């Protein structure tokens, strides 16, 4: 039995590099948070953070637990997590 060898037509192959897609989305960037931004809104009547107010409506400031060297140390600002 005699076998025939078939020639393969390679003319359909692309020899040059294809152009990259034109609709490439821009990379997504994460917004930068201010490290000194408050973690939560001010609370009245409890002095955990300096921006809280006491029961009389005055700012806690240096009297807050955050500002004291000993005792509790709550997280009050984004950069201090």
Backbone as CSV, one residue per row, in Angstrom:
resi,resn,N_x,N_y,N_z,CA_x,CA_y,CA_z,C_x,C_y,C_z
1,UNK,0.825,-1.163,0.000,0.000,0.000,0.000,0.881,1.241,0.000
2,UNK,0.524,2.181,-0.812,1.313,3.385,-0.977,0.659,4.535,-0.215
3,UNK,1.408,5.189,0.658,0.851,6.304,1.436,1.247,7.628,0.806
4,UNK,0.302,8.539,0.803,0.589,9.872,0.273,0.893,10.815,1.431
5,UNK,1.809,11.690,1.185,2.114,12.726,2.177,1.362,13.984,1.775
6,UNK,0.621,14.514,2.723,-0.148,15.718,2.441,0.648,16.940,2.853
7,UNK,0.584,17.929,2.027,1.222,19.189,2.381,0.240,20.033,3.195
8,UNK,0.745,20.669,4.240,-0.080,21.513,5.087,0.075,22.954,4.621
9,UNK,-1.041,23.606,4.414,-1.031,24.993,3.983,-0.863,25.882,5.216
10,UNK,0.259,26.586,5.334,0.554,27.438,6.476,0.318,28.919,6.177
11,UNK,-0.311,29.227,5.069,-0.488,30.619,4.679,-1.482,31.369,5.579
12,UNK,-2.310,30.671,6.338,-3.283,31.320,7.200,-2.679,31.809,8.511
13,UNK,-1.497,31.386,8.877,-0.858,31.805,10.114,-0.381,33.250,10.020
14,UNK,-0.492,33.953,11.132,-0.034,35.342,11.192,1.417,35.319,11.646
15,UNK,2.270,35.937,10.874,3.691,35.913,11.205,4.108,37.131,12.014
16,UNK,3.380,38.236,11.898,3.745,39.429,12.671,2.970,39.432,13.988
17,UNK,3.484,40.177,14.954,2.804,40.266,16.257,1.526,41.070,16.102
18,UNK,0.514,40.613,16.813,-0.751,41.321,16.769,-0.674,42.562,17.645
19,UNK,-1.405,43.598,17.278,-1.435,44.835,18.056,-2.152,44.581,19.382
20,UNK,-1.707,45.242,20.463,-2.372,45.054,21.763,-3.780,45.637,21.715
21,UNK,-4.666,45.147,22.566,-6.035,45.659,22.579,-6.050,47.158,22.890
22,UNK,-6.967,47.878,22.276,-7.034,49.326,22.438,-7.831,49.754,23.667
23,UNK,-8.679,48.914,24.195,-9.541,49.280,25.323,-8.993,48.746,26.637
24,UNK,-7.804,49.139,27.015,-7.201,48.696,28.271,-7.670,49.644,29.372
25,UNK,-8.302,49.129,30.431,-8.782,50.022,31.503,-7.621,50.569,32.317
26,UNK,-7.832,51.737,32.886,-6.825,52.350,33.750,-6.718,51.541,35.039
27,UNK,-5.520,51.465,35.637,-5.393,50.723,36.892,-6.187,51.404,38.007
28,UNK,-6.745,50.593,38.886,-7.540,51.106,39.994,-6.594,51.491,41.125
29,UNK,-6.758,52.715,41.629,-5.924,53.160,42.737,-6.779,53.295,43.981
30,UNK,-6.196,52.965,45.101,-6.886,53.080,46.378,-6.728,54.506,46.887
31,UNK,-7.815,55.145,47.287,-7.684,56.512,47.804,-6.862,56.517,49.085
32,UNK,-6.033,57.514,49.221,-5.190,57.629,50.405,-5.986,58.320,51.512
33,UNK,-5.968,57.736,52.688,-6.664,58.307,53.832,-5.706,59.188,54.620
34,UNK,-6.223,60.269,55.152,-5.432,61.157,55.993,-5.155,60.437,57.312
35,UNK,-3.882,60.252,57.694,-3.585,59.523,58.937,-4.085,60.246,60.185
36,UNK,-4.369,61.545,60.073,-4.853,62.303,61.225,-6.376,62.450,61.222
37,UNK,-7.061,61.729,60.342,-8.522,61.784,60.286,-9.103,60.971,61.446
38,UNK,-10.210,61.464,61.986,-10.867,60.775,63.094,-11.449,59.455,62.614
39,UNK,-11.367,58.434,63.455,-11.891,57.114,63.130,-13.418,57.116,63.185
40,UNK,-13.985,57.903,64.075,-15.432,57.939,64.260,-15.864,59.364,64.573
41,UNK,-17.153,59.566,64.619,-17.695,60.875,64.986,-17.515,61.107,66.483
42,UNK,-17.513,62.368,66.889,-17.364,62.714,68.304,-18.549,62.191,69.106
43,UNK,-18.245,61.746,70.325,-19.269,61.227,71.241,-19.395,62.206,72.396
44,UNK,-20.610,62.475,72.807,-20.835,63.393,73.921,-20.964,62.616,75.224
45,UNK,-20.291,63.105,76.264,-20.411,62.496,77.589,-19.360,61.453,77.895
46,UNK,-18.504,61.126,76.965,-17.475,60.112,77.176,-16.175,60.635,76.569
47,UNK,-15.138,60.699,77.336,-13.877,61.287,76.859,-12.858,60.221,76.462
48,UNK,-13.161,59.437,75.448,-12.187,58.468,74.945,-11.155,59.148,74.050
49,UNK,-11.623,60.016,73.162,-10.747,60.684,72.196,-10.746,62.189,72.422
50,UNK,-9.675,62.874,72.012,-9.585,64.324,72.237,-10.703,65.121,71.571
51,UNK,-11.270,64.625,70.491,-12.322,65.367,69.795,-13.714,65.095,70.370
52,UNK,-13.835,64.213,71.368,-15.117,63.983,72.043,-15.451,65.183,72.925
53,UNK,-16.705,65.250,73.372,-17.108,66.319,74.286,-17.595,65.710,75.597
54,UNK,-17.412,66.456,76.699,-17.874,65.963,77.994,-19.372,66.223,78.139
55,UNK,-19.915,65.897,79.293,-21.367,66.032,79.503,-21.824,67.489,79.478
56,UNK,-20.890,68.426,79.661,-21.239,69.847,79.603,-21.056,70.429,78.200
57,UNK,-20.630,69.585,77.244,-20.487,70.036,75.864,-19.129,70.612,75.514
58,UNK,-18.188,70.540,76.450,-16.842,71.073,76.192,-15.952,69.976,75.614
59,UNK,-15.009,70.358,74.801,-14.077,69.416,74.175,-13.214,68.750,75.243
60,UNK,-13.000,67.452,75.102,-12.213,66.704,76.096,-10.726,67.040,76.008
61,UNK,-10.199,67.139,74.789,-8.792,67.516,74.601,-7.825,66.668,75.399
62,UNK,-7.018,67.318,76.254,-5.980,66.636,77.047,-6.557,65.772,78.162
63,UNK,-7.834,65.905,78.461,-8.468,65.098,79.512,-8.926,63.739,78.987
64,UNK,-8.810,63.500,77.713,-9.288,62.241,77.118,-8.386,61.072,77.482
65,UNK,-8.937,59.863,77.411,-8.166,58.647,77.694,-7.025,58.490,76.686
66,UNK,-7.238,58.936,75.463,-6.207,58.855,74.422,-4.973,59.691,74.786
67,UNK,-5.200,60.835,75.436,-4.106,61.755,75.751,-3.378,61.413,77.042
68,UNK,-3.955,60.576,77.873,-3.316,60.208,79.138,-2.258,59.132,78.908
69,UNK,-1.144,59.213,79.636,-0.072,58.234,79.428,-0.404,56.834,79.935
70,UNK,-1.269,56.723,80.948,-1.595,55.402,81.487,-3.085,55.111,81.281
71,UNK,-3.459,53.892,81.469,-4.861,53.511,81.329,-5.180,53.046,79.914
72,UNK,-6.464,53.196,79.532,-6.898,52.734,78.215,-6.248,53.576,77.116
73,UNK,-6.072,52.954,75.970,-5.552,53.696,74.813,-6.417,53.378,73.594
74,UNK,-7.567,54.066,73.455,-8.460,53.796,72.333,-7.870,54.280,71.009
75,UNK,-8.329,53.697,69.927,-7.906,54.122,68.590,-8.803,55.291,68.189
76,UNK,-8.202,56.468,68.011,-8.983,57.660,67.686,-8.701,58.190,66.289
77,UNK,-7.561,57.855,65.705,-7.170,58.381,64.402,-6.809,57.244,63.455
78,UNK,-7.021,57.454,62.153,-6.805,56.424,61.132,-5.358,55.920,61.170
79,UNK,-4.388,56.789,61.313,-2.979,56.403,61.288,-2.508,55.645,62.499
80,UNK,-3.328,55.517,63.515,-2.903,54.858,64.761,-3.481,53.477,64.909
81,UNK,-4.021,52.916,63.829,-4.606,51.564,63.891,-3.544,50.529,63.947
